[in-house]
């Protein structure tokens, strides 16, 4: 049985929710291979992620308005994309995949250990859905010929 989607739900990743939301918005509806190369460039500080929603006191980068290099969150999301790609290939999907849905939400906020009290940890839940890219060919119009 061939499935049309590959999904991944991960809870309580130790990364910033705000950075994850901006990364998810940036790579949504992108091809999987392109998204992986973009995130690899972000980790190597070659390409910045534009910040649209959480951009208070964020500096501008060349070619875009406010942007940052969220390397820790990019590494985690890149690992998740590789994992869901392997799941999709194992399930019988082709390698031509598109990120149809990716979202980040707040996770459980647990207390820090140690002497500094009243501090909570950051955690994020991420959901990824990959689908096969379907190229639709334009339909040819049939011309009716009148027979006499």
Secondary structure, DSSP 8 states (H G I E B T S, - for coil): ---SEEEEEEEEESS-HHHHHHHHHHHTT-BHHHHHHHHHHHHTTSS-EE-SSS-TT--EETTEEEEE--HHHHHHHHHHHHHHHHHHHHTT--S-EEEEEEEEEE----B--SS--S-B---EEEEEEEEE----------------
